[in-house]
Amino acid sequence: MKISVENSFITDDSNECEQGAYFVQTTANAKFAEAAVKKGAKIITLEECKKLLKIDENLKIVGITGTNGKTTTAAAIYETLRNLGKKCGLSGTRGAFIEGEQIDDKALTTSAILKTLSYLKVASEQGCEYFVMEVSSHAIAQKRIESLKFALKIFTNLTQDHLDYHKSMEEYARVKSSFFDDESVKLINIDDGGVKFNPKNAYTYAIKKPASFAPIVYGLKDGIDAVIKTPNGDVEIDSSLQGEFNLYNLIAALGAVCLLERPEAAALSKAISKFKGVSGRMEVVSTDPLVIVDFAHTPDGIEKVLNSLRHLNLIAVFGAGGDRDRTKRPKMGAIAQKYARICIVTSDNPRSEEPESIIDEICAGMSQNENLIRNANRKEAIALAISKLEPGWALVILGKGDEPYQEIKGVKHPFSDKEVVLEILSR
């Protein structure tokens, strides 16, 4: 990509270089530096790049990593800080936002470093005090966050995902743990225990164990009501979000804001309780019938969502992404069948794989009975599920959340679970 600076531009792509351009050298592109020089570009470091872009050295960056919960936790921190009157930016799976305005579309969870620096440039220009970002394991392994200085690092949880890339849970955990081996301020979910971390400047949060931030009392009926113990006193949460996993997300967000700002308890309670959740994460698309859309696409993610709704008769529609960890597929099927009365297995983003082959692997972990239905056409699967809803039942559509496309054979076709549901119900 290119970023304009006075009388020139900065790029991380040697193909874009020309006389007078700046080529920012990173771990990922270092082997192309010679080619950039031959085209007349000047090589600069990431620190020199930050100075050219006039990125505010006092901008506090918050990084969140973990298998599940990154997007909701990041959004909750961003919204809570803004509700407290702080200027803030955000980047992650949903795109990039500065002070409520979207400045970039959905893409990678964590962008290439130059793109992230472009977000920090805008945040600096708009006077932001904070920038909250999701940090993926791929980004840590590929050094896409090199040169960033984090004011706070947060760990949510570690469960099976991305084994197509990391090859083993041990390697996945090692990569995540490497994010927390320095002396920066950290906030760690110790109920999970999935990562090792440097104890210096480390704070903890939990529901089941004693921690720096933990509930004294909580209820999960019709939302989340909790009183959270913090080093600065007790803080109440009264939230419309559903499920124990969202209580974890809210405690992480509350803990983060406490560590960053130390606001009064009443102000923090009001600010965090205003957060209404994230599109495509436990999103209620319809109340009559009850239809919920969620991004869950791992065994643990599916279990957390369905377990939080176990008091309802559930129909689950889900698939699994192609060209990704295949070992999780039968586990996803088994967990869905544990909680749902009817399971309809369909396509997610099949990518280069055959949808029926993915469905075969999901169904291998399930009991073959009349309550297990296969239909590779996602729109038909959703319509079928809606037709089977009985009074008092709920439909949960998993895997894609608010994604606006379905990726098939290298092409992203327009597709939104939410829009499909609303279209079917409007008939």
BAKOLBA-809519 format. One line per 10 residues: number of its first residue (from 1); their letters; for each residue x negated, y, z negated of C-alpha. Coordinates in steps of 0.5 Angstrom, whole numbers, plus 500, padded with zeros to 3 digits. Layout:
N
NUM) a) X Y Z ~ ...
END
This chain:
427
1) mkisvensfi) 500 500 500 ~ 498 507 501 ~ 499 513 496 ~ 498 520 498 ~ 492 524 495 ~ 490 531 496 ~ 487 531 504 ~ 487 523 504 ~ 490 517 501 ~ 489 511 497
11) tddsneceqg) 490 504 499 ~ 488 497 496 ~ 489 494 504 ~ 482 494 508 ~ 486 494 514 ~ 489 501 512 ~ 483 504 511 ~ 480 510 516 ~ 475 515 515 ~ 476 519 509
21) ayfvqttana) 481 514 505 ~ 480 511 498 ~ 479 504 498 ~ 481 502 490 ~ 477 496 489 ~ 480 490 485 ~ 479 483 483 ~ 484 481 488 ~ 481 485 494 ~ 473 486 492
31) kfaeaavkkg) 471 481 498 ~ 474 486 503 ~ 470 492 500 ~ 465 492 506 ~ 470 492 511 ~ 473 498 508 ~ 466 501 508 ~ 465 500 515 ~ 472 504 517 ~ 469 510 513
41) akiitleeck) 473 509 507 ~ 470 511 500 ~ 470 505 495 ~ 473 507 488 ~ 474 504 481 ~ 481 503 478 ~ 479 508 473 ~ 477 513 478 ~ 484 511 482 ~ 488 513 475
51) kllkidenlk) 484 520 475 ~ 485 522 483 ~ 493 520 481 ~ 493 524 475 ~ 496 519 471 ~ 497 521 464 ~ 492 518 459 ~ 497 519 453 ~ 502 515 457 ~ 504 509 452
61) ivgitgtngk) 505 502 456 ~ 509 497 453 ~ 508 490 456 ~ 512 484 455 ~ 511 477 457 ~ 514 470 456 ~ 518 465 460 ~ 525 468 458 ~ 528 474 455 ~ 523 479 459
71) tttaaaiyet) 528 483 463 ~ 533 484 457 ~ 528 486 452 ~ 524 491 457 ~ 531 494 458 ~ 533 494 451 ~ 526 498 449 ~ 527 502 455 ~ 534 504 453 ~ 533 505 446
81) lrnlgkkcgl) 527 509 447 ~ 531 514 452 ~ 537 514 447 ~ 532 517 442 ~ 531 522 446 ~ 524 519 449 ~ 522 520 456 ~ 521 513 459 ~ 519 509 465 ~ 521 501 466
91) sgtrgafieg) 518 496 471 ~ 520 489 472 ~ 524 484 476 ~ 530 489 477 ~ 525 494 480 ~ 522 500 477 ~ 526 506 474 ~ 524 513 471 ~ 529 516 467 ~ 535 513 469
101) eqiddkaltt) 533 513 477 ~ 531 507 481 ~ 524 509 484 ~ 523 502 487 ~ 527 496 489 ~ 527 489 486 ~ 520 485 488 ~ 515 481 484 ~ 516 481 476 ~ 509 485 476
111) sailktlsyl) 507 488 482 ~ 500 489 485 ~ 496 494 480 ~ 496 499 485 ~ 503 499 486 ~ 504 499 478 ~ 499 505 478 ~ 504 509 483 ~ 510 508 478 ~ 505 511 472
121) kvaseqgcey) 504 517 477 ~ 511 518 477 ~ 512 517 470 ~ 506 522 469 ~ 509 527 473 ~ 516 527 470 ~ 513 527 463 ~ 514 520 460 ~ 511 518 454 ~ 513 511 455
131) fvmevsshai) 512 506 460 ~ 515 499 459 ~ 513 493 464 ~ 515 486 465 ~ 508 482 465 ~ 509 475 469 ~ 504 469 468 ~ 502 470 475 ~ 500 477 474 ~ 496 475 468
141) aqkrieslkf) 492 470 472 ~ 491 474 478 ~ 489 480 474 ~ 494 484 477 ~ 494 488 470 ~ 487 490 470 ~ 485 496 467 ~ 492 497 464 ~ 491 499 456 ~ 497 497 453
151) alkiftnltq) 500 501 447 ~ 504 494 445 ~ 504 487 447 ~ 510 483 446 ~ 511 475 447 ~ 518 472 447 ~ 518 465 448 ~ 514 459 452 ~ 518 454 456 ~ 517 450 462
161) dhldyhksme) 517 454 468 ~ 512 455 474 ~ 508 449 473 ~ 508 449 481 ~ 503 454 480 ~ 500 453 473 ~ 500 445 474 ~ 501 444 466 ~ 504 447 460 ~ 497 447 457
171) eyarvkssff) 494 452 462 ~ 501 456 462 ~ 500 457 455 ~ 493 458 456 ~ 494 464 461 ~ 500 467 456 ~ 495 467 450 ~ 490 470 454 ~ 494 476 454 ~ 494 477 446
181) ddesvklini) 487 475 445 ~ 485 483 444 ~ 486 487 438 ~ 491 491 441 ~ 498 492 437 ~ 502 485 438 ~ 509 483 437 ~ 510 475 437 ~ 516 471 436 ~ 513 466 431
191) ddggvkfnpk) 519 462 431 ~ 517 459 438 ~ 509 458 437 ~ 508 457 444 ~ 502 462 444 ~ 495 463 440 ~ 494 470 439 ~ 489 475 435 ~ 492 476 428 ~ 489 483 428
201) naytyaikkp) 494 488 429 ~ 499 483 430 ~ 506 483 428 ~ 512 478 428 ~ 519 477 429 ~ 523 471 428 ~ 530 468 426 ~ 528 462 423 ~ 522 464 419 ~ 519 470 415
211) asfapivygl) 517 475 419 ~ 515 483 420 ~ 522 483 423 ~ 527 478 421 ~ 535 478 420 ~ 537 478 413 ~ 544 476 415 ~ 547 476 422 ~ 554 473 426 ~ 554 471 433
221) kdgidavikt) 562 471 434 ~ 565 476 439 ~ 558 479 440 ~ 552 480 435 ~ 552 483 428 ~ 546 483 424 ~ 542 487 419 ~ 534 486 421 ~ 529 487 415 ~ 523 491 418
231) pngdveidss) 517 494 415 ~ 521 501 415 ~ 527 499 411 ~ 533 495 414 ~ 537 496 420 ~ 544 494 423 ~ 545 492 430 ~ 552 492 432 ~ 552 489 440 ~ 557 487 445
241) lqgefnlynl) 551 482 447 ~ 552 474 447 ~ 548 469 444 ~ 542 467 439 ~ 537 468 445 ~ 540 476 445 ~ 539 476 438 ~ 532 475 439 ~ 531 480 445 ~ 534 485 441
251) iaalgavcll) 530 484 435 ~ 524 484 439 ~ 526 491 442 ~ 528 494 435 ~ 521 491 433 ~ 518 495 439 ~ 521 501 438 ~ 519 501 430 ~ 512 500 432 ~ 512 505 437
261) erpeaaalsk) 516 511 434 ~ 518 509 426 ~ 525 512 427 ~ 530 513 421 ~ 534 507 420 ~ 541 510 422 ~ 538 513 429 ~ 535 507 431 ~ 541 503 429 ~ 545 507 433
271) aiskfkgvsg) 540 507 439 ~ 540 500 440 ~ 547 498 439 ~ 549 503 445 ~ 545 498 449 ~ 550 494 454 ~ 545 489 457 ~ 543 488 464 ~ 546 486 470 ~ 546 479 472
281) rmevvstdpl) 544 477 465 ~ 550 474 461 ~ 554 479 465 ~ 562 478 465 ~ 564 479 472 ~ 571 477 470 ~ 575 476 464 ~ 581 473 466 ~ 579 468 468 ~ 573 468 464
291) vivdfahtpd) 567 468 469 ~ 560 470 467 ~ 553 470 472 ~ 546 469 469 ~ 539 469 471 ~ 538 462 467 ~ 533 458 472 ~ 529 454 467 ~ 532 448 462 ~ 531 452 456
301) giekvlnslr) 534 458 459 ~ 540 454 461 ~ 541 451 454 ~ 540 458 451 ~ 546 461 455 ~ 551 455 455 ~ 549 453 448 ~ 552 460 446 ~ 558 459 450 ~ 559 452 447
311) hlnliavfga) 566 454 444 ~ 569 454 451 ~ 571 449 456 ~ 565 450 461 ~ 565 449 468 ~ 557 450 471 ~ 555 452 478 ~ 548 452 479 ~ 542 449 483 ~ 534 450 483
321) ggdrdrtkrp) 529 454 487 ~ 526 451 493 ~ 518 451 493 ~ 518 451 485 ~ 516 446 480 ~ 520 440 481 ~ 519 437 475 ~ 524 441 471 ~ 530 440 476 ~ 533 433 473
331) kmgaiaqkya) 532 437 466 ~ 536 442 468 ~ 542 438 470 ~ 542 434 464 ~ 542 440 460 ~ 548 443 464 ~ 552 436 463 ~ 551 436 456 ~ 555 443 455 ~ 559 443 461
341) ricivtsdnp) 566 439 462 ~ 565 440 470 ~ 558 441 473 ~ 558 443 481 ~ 551 443 483 ~ 549 447 489 ~ 544 451 493 ~ 540 457 489 ~ 534 459 494 ~ 532 453 497
351) rseepesiid) 526 457 501 ~ 523 452 505 ~ 526 445 502 ~ 532 442 504 ~ 538 444 499 ~ 540 436 499 ~ 534 434 497 ~ 533 439 491 ~ 540 437 489 ~ 538 430 489
361) eicagmsqne) 533 431 484 ~ 537 435 480 ~ 543 430 480 ~ 537 424 478 ~ 538 427 471 ~ 545 427 470 ~ 551 422 469 ~ 554 420 476 ~ 562 421 474 ~ 568 425 477
371) nlirnanrke) 566 431 473 ~ 559 432 477 ~ 560 435 484 ~ 555 437 489 ~ 556 442 494 ~ 550 445 498 ~ 554 451 500 ~ 554 456 494 ~ 560 460 496 ~ 564 454 497
381) aialaiskle) 561 451 490 ~ 564 458 487 ~ 570 458 490 ~ 571 450 488 ~ 569 452 481 ~ 574 458 480 ~ 580 453 483 ~ 578 448 477 ~ 579 453 472 ~ 584 452 467
391) pgwalvilgk) 587 457 461 ~ 582 458 456 ~ 576 455 460 ~ 570 459 463 ~ 566 459 469 ~ 558 460 468 ~ 554 461 475 ~ 547 460 473 ~ 540 461 477 ~ 541 468 481
401) gdepyqeikg) 543 473 476 ~ 544 480 480 ~ 540 478 486 ~ 543 480 492 ~ 540 475 497 ~ 539 467 498 ~ 533 465 501 ~ 533 460 506 ~ 527 458 511 ~ 524 464 510
411) vkhpfsdkev) 530 469 511 ~ 533 473 505 ~ 541 472 507 ~ 545 477 503 ~ 549 474 498 ~ 551 476 491 ~ 554 471 486 ~ 558 477 483 ~ 561 480 489 ~ 563 473 492
421) vleilsr) 567 472 485 ~ 570 478 486 ~ 572 477 493 ~ 575 470 491 ~ 579 473 486 ~ 582 479 490 ~ 585 473 494
END
